[in-house]
Amino acid sequence: MRYPIAIEPGDAKTAFGVVVPDLPGCFSAGDTLDEAIANAAEAIGLWIETVLDDGGIIPMPGKIETHRANPEFAGWVWALVEVDPTLLSDKAERVNITLPARLLRRIDTYAGAHHETRSGFLARAAMGAMQVGE
């Protein structure tokens, strides 16, 4: 899937500004055009992660032609940023991990006592650890 980005031209003193019209509040910048596009791809990924974590819905990309007609972007340069569709997926995926048997028993005991599955507990614990570490 490809999202259109609007790039406000920069110069030697001003960075290239980037707006993603289909994703409200998603913007970025870069000192060069290439850097601005790369930073926009990162901003889109982070925007999607945040909205999904908050239970929101990700808008589908619109057409460049539609956005170019917006006078707010007159004189801006347009590009498309490829977004990995797996970023949008909350589909469960089977993984193979290795844990010490003693730890696995403790996880199962804890999860069962709290009416959770092993997978549900590990997913919740991982999300909690990542939020604390940030």
C-alpha positions as CSV (number, residue, x, y, z in Angstrom):
1,M,0.0,0.0,0.0
2,R,1.3,3.5,-0.9
3,Y,0.5,6.7,0.9
4,P,0.9,10.0,-0.9
5,I,3.0,12.6,0.8
6,A,3.2,16.3,0.2
7,I,6.7,17.7,0.5
8,E,7.2,21.4,1.0
9,P,10.4,22.4,-0.8
10,G,13.4,23.3,1.4
11,D,16.7,24.9,0.7
12,A,20.1,25.3,2.2
13,K,18.7,27.0,5.3
14,T,15.2,25.3,5.6
15,A,14.4,21.6,5.9
16,F,12.0,19.9,3.5
17,G,8.6,19.6,5.4
18,V,6.4,16.5,4.8
19,V,2.7,16.1,5.4
20,V,0.7,12.9,5.0
21,P,-2.7,14.2,4.0
22,D,-4.6,10.9,4.6
23,L,-3.2,10.5,8.2
24,P,-4.3,13.5,10.3
25,G,-1.4,14.9,12.3
26,C,1.3,12.8,10.5
27,F,4.2,14.9,9.4
28,S,7.9,14.9,9.2
29,A,10.9,16.7,7.7
30,G,14.4,16.2,6.4
31,D,17.4,18.2,5.4
32,T,17.4,16.6,1.9
33,L,14.5,15.4,-0.3
34,D,15.7,11.8,0.2
35,E,15.9,12.2,3.9
36,A,12.4,13.8,4.0
37,I,10.9,10.8,2.2
38,A,12.7,8.3,4.4
39,N,11.6,10.2,7.5
40,A,8.0,10.3,6.2
41,A,8.1,6.5,5.9
42,E,9.2,6.2,9.5
43,A,6.6,8.8,10.7
44,I,3.8,6.8,8.9
45,G,4.8,3.6,10.6
46,L,4.8,5.2,14.0
47,W,1.5,7.0,13.3
48,I,-0.1,3.7,12.4
49,E,1.3,1.9,15.4
50,T,0.0,4.6,17.8
51,V,-3.5,4.7,16.2
52,L,-3.8,0.9,16.3
53,D,-2.6,0.8,19.9
54,D,-5.3,3.3,20.8
55,G,-7.9,1.2,19.0
56,G,-8.3,3.6,16.1
57,I,-8.9,2.9,12.4
58,I,-6.3,3.5,9.8
59,P,-7.6,5.4,6.7
60,M,-6.8,4.0,3.4
61,P,-4.5,6.1,1.1
62,G,-6.2,8.5,-1.2
63,K,-5.2,9.5,-4.7
64,I,-2.4,12.1,-5.3
65,E,-4.7,13.8,-7.9
66,T,-7.3,14.5,-5.2
67,H,-4.7,15.9,-2.8
68,R,-2.9,18.0,-5.4
69,A,-6.2,19.8,-6.0
70,N,-6.0,21.2,-2.5
71,P,-4.7,24.8,-2.6
72,E,-3.0,24.3,0.7
73,F,-0.4,22.2,-1.1
74,A,0.2,24.5,-4.1
75,G,3.8,24.4,-5.1
76,W,4.6,21.3,-3.0
77,V,6.2,18.1,-4.5
78,W,4.4,14.8,-4.3
79,A,5.7,11.3,-3.7
80,L,4.4,7.9,-2.7
81,V,5.7,6.1,0.4
82,E,5.3,2.3,0.5
83,V,3.8,1.0,3.7
84,D,4.2,-2.7,4.7
85,P,0.6,-3.9,5.0
86,T,1.6,-6.2,7.9
87,L,1.8,-3.0,10.0
88,L,-2.0,-2.9,9.8
89,S,-2.5,-6.5,10.8
90,D,-3.5,-7.6,14.2
91,K,-3.8,-11.2,13.0
92,A,-2.4,-13.7,15.4
93,E,0.9,-15.2,14.3
94,R,2.3,-18.5,15.6
95,V,5.9,-18.2,16.9
96,N,8.4,-20.6,18.3
97,I,10.2,-19.4,21.4
98,T,12.5,-21.0,23.9
99,L,12.0,-20.5,27.6
100,P,13.4,-22.4,30.6
101,A,10.9,-25.0,31.7
102,R,10.7,-23.6,35.3
103,L,9.7,-20.1,33.9
104,L,7.2,-21.6,31.5
105,R,5.5,-23.4,34.4
106,R,5.4,-20.1,36.4
107,I,3.9,-18.3,33.4
108,D,1.2,-21.0,32.9
109,T,0.4,-20.9,36.7
110,Y,0.1,-17.2,36.8
111,A,-1.9,-16.9,33.5
112,G,-4.3,-19.6,34.6
113,A,-4.8,-18.0,38.0
114,H,-5.7,-14.8,36.2
115,H,-8.0,-16.4,33.6
116,E,-5.6,-15.8,30.8
117,T,-4.0,-17.9,28.2
118,R,-0.2,-18.2,28.0
119,S,-0.2,-16.3,24.7
120,G,-2.4,-13.5,26.1
121,F,-0.3,-13.1,29.2
122,L,3.0,-13.0,27.2
123,A,1.5,-10.5,24.8
124,R,0.3,-8.2,27.6
125,A,3.6,-8.5,29.5
126,A,5.5,-7.6,26.3
127,M,3.4,-4.6,25.6
128,G,3.8,-3.5,29.2
129,A,7.5,-3.9,29.1
130,M,7.8,-1.9,25.9
131,Q,5.7,1.0,27.2
132,V,7.8,1.1,30.4
133,G,11.1,1.1,28.5
134,E,10.1,4.0,26.3
